[in-house]
Amino acid sequence: MNYRNETVEAHLLTNLQNENGIRVLHIITNLSVGGAQDNMLATLERLQRKKYDVGLLTSSEGEWLQRANNVKNLKLIFVDSFTRVIHPVKDLLTLCKVYSRIKEGGYDIVHTHSSKAGVLGRIAARLAGVPILVHTHHGLNFHDYLNPVLRFVFLKLERVLSNISDKLIMVTLLNLQKALEVKLASKEKFVNIYNGIDFGNFDVIVDSKAKRKAIGVLGNEKIVGTVGRLCPQKAPQDLIAAIPKILKVRKDVLFLFIGDGELLSPMQALSKRLGVESHVRFLGNRDDVPELLQIMDVFVLTSLWEGMPRSLTEAMYCARPVVATSVDGTPELVQHNETGILVPPRDIEAISNSILTLLNDEAKAKQMGAAAKRRVAKEFSIDKMISDIEQLYDELLKQKRLIHPNHSQVHAKKT
């Protein structure tokens, strides 16, 4: 038996005991390392199993497949034709498969995440007669860096899908405001729920000297780092481009890139072309991100568009002074010159100058880091996120009369 079948069989057995819960199915395209996947898996790990019978429909691709497999009492459903690339024939086939799986499951709630899964998942769920459809916009797919024709098409499509959705979760108020400005849906369709993080994972005591040695830092170099996919959205090459100017002022700086993606080879080539490769470390995807954040002197995020960047939230909770591009939801998290420094996207001069400002003024950097931690600790806990999601589910269940509004015990209407 292959790994995938063993996984499905194991989850089917563990879910036999949970037949009376509200049936909730989350849908995402794949389980690659990313903020949307992290946020969704954190939700699946914590939804109350006494109340909810939880499933996940996705492809079997991605580095976090094992993490999903480790979630207790989770029914995994794989549809391997699910891909991020638009392919009309394959997407139609996928729609039929997703519809079939949803119909078989008799779900009360289907909760979709990100673009492709949000399109196919919501259409399939509505065709299958699912009572409640929820979609989370982890970022807006009709961003300003998209081809204008595609942006127009995506916006039109999202408006149609909003009409068949019961609620749209936005992860920042700024994204919510932008969605209202472009008339994505009426105001009552939206709810803001911040991405939460498990603070316990980041309250770690780190032997800084040992951790630095483990990644090849043997001296007293300052460490500037970033965490995220090496992809066009994150524009990590802009940090590479800023390095020469920083090194003209300070030679004692090392740059860490944590993450993997299609830009890895071009970035390695760029660092060599600029003559800065000896100051750069590409560490790939790591399980020790909380520890690596603790040894960074400055955290940088150079994204062109974002929802609520999870890596930035995590760095701020670790009291790292941050430099981030002022895009989408980021200014809601980073208050300029208070909890970090905001710079325009693609502004290499501003990126390098801001990093130097924090490296050269340790007192200011420490003050910003402390303020950043206070900001995140107040609003971005995983417990608050799960509570908000469960409250949203309950409200929708009551509206659809799937549970009695005055009864504490959940009674789902099964199909």
N, C-alpha and C positions, 0 to 999 in steps of 0.2 A: 504493500500500500504506500502510495507516495505521501509526502509531508502534508500536502494540502488536504487530501482526503482524511488523513489521520486527524488533522486539526478540526475539520468540520464534524467528524464523527464524535470526537471528544466533547465538543461544545454542544452537540445535540443531546448527548447523554446528561451533561450537567444542567441543561435547561428543562429537563422533564419535570423537575420539581417546581417549576415556576409558571405553571399553566394559567394561574388566576391573576397575574399581574397585567397592568396596562402594557400592551405590546408596542414598543418603540423601536423603530429602525432608523439608524443613522446611515447616510450614504456619502461616500467620498471617493474620488477617482482612484487614488492609490495611497500607499502607506510610506511614501518617501519622507525623508526628514524635512519638516517644515512647520511653520507656525500654525497653520490650519489643522494639520494632522495632530500636532501636539495638543492643541486646544480640544479637539474632538476626542482624542484618546483619554485625556484627563477627565473629560465628562463621562465617557463610558466606564472608566474605572471607578467612578464615585456615585453614579446614579443609584438610588436605593433599590436593591434587588427584592425587597419585600413588597415593593410598590410597583416596580417596572420589570417587565420581561424584555431584555435589551438585545438587539441585534445590530450587526454592522455589515453592510454590503459594500464591497470594494473589489479592486483587482488584487491578485496575489503578489503584486510587485511592490518593492520598497523595503528600505532598511528597517522599518518599524513593524514588519510582519510579526516578528517574534514578540514584540511588546504587545501587539493586539492578541496574540495567542495566549499570553500570560494573564489577560484580563479574566477574572473569575466570572462564571455564569454569563458569558457573552457568546451569542450564536454568530459565527462567522459565515458569510455567504460570499463566495468569490465569483465574479463575472470578469473573466480575463480579457474580454474584448473592450473593456473600459480603458480608454486612453485619453490623454490630455489633448492630443492633436485632433483637429476636426477632420473627420472622414465620413462623409454622408452615408455610404453603404454600411460601414462597420458600426456607425452610430445608430442607424436604424435597427440593426441586428441587436445591438446592446440594449436599445429601448425595449425591444420585445422580451429579451431575457430579464431585464429589470422588472418589467411589468409582471412577468410570470412569477418571479420570486416574491414580489410584493403581494400578489393575489394569493399565492399559496400560504403566506404568513398571516393573513388576516390582521394586519397592523392597525392600531388605533391612531398612531402618530408616525409620520415619516419626517425626519429632520435631515435636510441636505446641507452640504458644505461646499463652498467655492463654485466655480463656473460650470464646468462640464457636468458634474454630478448634480448641480442645481437645476440644469436644464433637463437632462434625461430623467433624473429622479423625480422631479415634481410632475412632469408630464405623465410618467408611468404611474405614479401614485394617484394622481387625479383620475386617470383612466381606470385604475383598479378600485376606485371608490373609497380610498382612505379618507376618514373623516377630517383629519387634521394634518395640515402641511406647514412645516416651519423651515425657513431657510436662513442660514447664517452667511452674511456677506463679510468674509474675512478681509476683504479689500474690494474696491470697486473695479470691475473688469472693463469699464468704459473710461479708463484714465486718460490723462492728457498726452501720454507718450504713445498711444495707440494710433494706428492708421485711421484717419478721419472717417473713411468709409466703414471700416470695421467697428469703429466707435459708435457710429450711427446705428449700425445693425445690432450691436450688442445692447445698446440702450433700448431700442425698440423691443427686442426680445425680452429683456429684463422687465419692461413694463407689462408685457403680456403675462409673463410668469408671476409677476407680483399680484395680478388679478386673481390667480388661482391659489395663491398662498394665503394662509390664515395670519401668519406673522412673519415679519422680516427682522431678524436680529442684526443690529449694527454694533460693531465692537468699539466704535468711538462716536461721540456726539458730533464731531466735525464731519465724519462720513455721513452721519444721519442728516445733517444740515445740507450737505451737498446733494444727497439723494432727493431731498425735498425740493431743492432748487431746480433740479432737472426733471421734476415731476415723475420720479420713479414709481411712487405710489402715494396714497393719501396718508396723512400724518398718523392716523390711528392704526395703520398697518405695522408701524415701526416700534421696536423696543430696543433700548441701548443696554447691552450687557457686556461689561469689560472682560477681556481675557484674563483669567485668573492664573496665578502660579502657586505652586506648593512651596510656601516659604521654608518648610522643613528641609527640603532638598538643598537649599542654599545657605542654611545656617550651619555651615561646616567650618571646622577649624583646620587650616591648611598650614603645613610646614612649607613656607614659601621657598626656602632655600632648596629643599628636596624637590619640590615641584618644578622649580626653574631648571634645576639640574637635569630632571627627567626629560625635559624638552630641549635640552642642549644649550641652556643659558648658563654660562659658567662665571660670568662677571657681574657687574653692577648695572647692566644696561636697563634703561627704562623700557617698559613694555607697552606698546599700543596694539590693541587687538580688536577684532570684529568676529561676530558669529553669525552665520547665515549661509544660505545656498549661494554658490558662485554662479549667479545667473544674471541676465540683463536687468531684472527688476531691482536687484540689490546694488548694481553698479560698483562692484568691489574694485574694478580697475581704476576707479577715481581715487581710491586710497593709495593704490600703487603709484599713480601719477603724482600724488602729493609728496611722496617720500623724498625725492631729490632735494626739494626746497628745505624740508625739515632737517635733512642730514647736513645741509650747508651751515645750519645754525648749531645743531647738536649731532655729534657722531655716535653718541651713546644710546641709540634708540633701536629697538628690535620690534618688528611688526609681525603679529600672529594672525593668520587667517584660519578660522575653524569652520569647517564645512566643505562640501564638495559640490561639483556641478560642471556644466558644460564650458564654463569660462576658465577652468583650472589651467589648461595648457596655454591659452592665450595670455593669462596673467603671469605664468612662469616665464613665457617668452618676453613679455613686457618688462618684467623686473630685471631680466638679463640684459635687455636692450638699453635700459636706463642705468645699468651698472649698479643696481641696489640689491642684487640677489643675495648677497651675504648678510643683509639685514632683514631678510624676509623668511618666515617659516610657514609652510602650508601643512597644517596638521590633519586635514580631512575631517570626517565626522568623528566626534569623540563622545564617550560616556562620562567624561570628567569635566564637563563644561562648568559646573559650579566651582570647582577648584581652580580651573584656569582663569575664570573671571576674577577670582580673589587676588591673582598675581598681576593683573593688568593695572597700569598706572592711568591709562585713558582708554575708554571704549568708544569705537567709532561706528556709525551706521550711515552709509552713503546712498541709501535707496532713492529711486526715482518716484516710486509710489508705494504706499503701505496702507494697511488697515490700522491695527494697533500692534506694532512690531514686538513680538514676544521676547526676542533676544535683548532688546533694549530695556524692556521691563525688568528682565532678570538681572541685567548689568546694574541698573539703577537700584534694585533691591540689595545688591551686593555693595552698594555705596561707591560705585565707580563713577568718576566724573565722565560725562559723555559729550561727544560731538555728534550731532545728527542733522540730517537734511530736513528742512522745514516742508514736509510733504504730508498731505492728507491728515491722518490722525496723530502724527508725531508731535505737533505743537500742543496738543491736548495733554500729552505726557511730559514733554520737556518744556519747561517755562524758561525762556531765554535769559541767561545770566543768573538764574536762580537754581534750577535743578539740572542745568546743562547749558550747552551752547548750540544754538540753531544756525545752520548755514544754508544758503540756496543750493538746490541740487546742481550737480555738475560744475560747481565753483571750486576748482582745485586750489586757487589762492586762498579762499576763505577756509577750506578744510585744513590746509597746512598751517595757516596762521592760528586757527583755533586750537589745534593740537599743541602747537608750540606755547600758546598762552597757558594752557593747563599744565604742560610739562615744566614751564619756567616759574609758575606761581603755585607752589605746593599747598600753600594755605588756602588759596582760592579753590583749588581742585578739591581739597578735603572738605571744605565748606559746601561745595556743590554736591559732592557725593553724599554727604549726610542728609542734605535737603532732598536729594533724589530718593534716598531710601525711605524717608518719612512719607513722601508723596505716594510711592508705590504701596507701602505697608498699609496705608489708609484705605485704598480703593481697589486693590488688585489681588486679593486673596482668592485662592481656589475655592474655599468654602462659600464665599459670597457668590461667586459665579455659579456654582452648582445650585445654591439656594434660589438664585434668580431664575435659572432655567427650570427647575422643578416647579417654582411658583407660576411661571408662564404656562407650563404644561397643564397644571391644575386649573388655571383660569380658562384655558381653551377647552378642556374636558368638561367643565361646568357649562360653558357656553353651548357646547354641542350636546349637552344632556347625557354625557357618557358616565358621569358620576353625579350623585345627589349632592346639591350644594350645601346641605346641612349635615352631611354624614362624613365622619372622619375616615371611614374605610373606603378605599377605592373600589368601584364596581365598573369594570369595563364592559361595554357591549361588544360581544364577540361575533364575528362573521362566520 
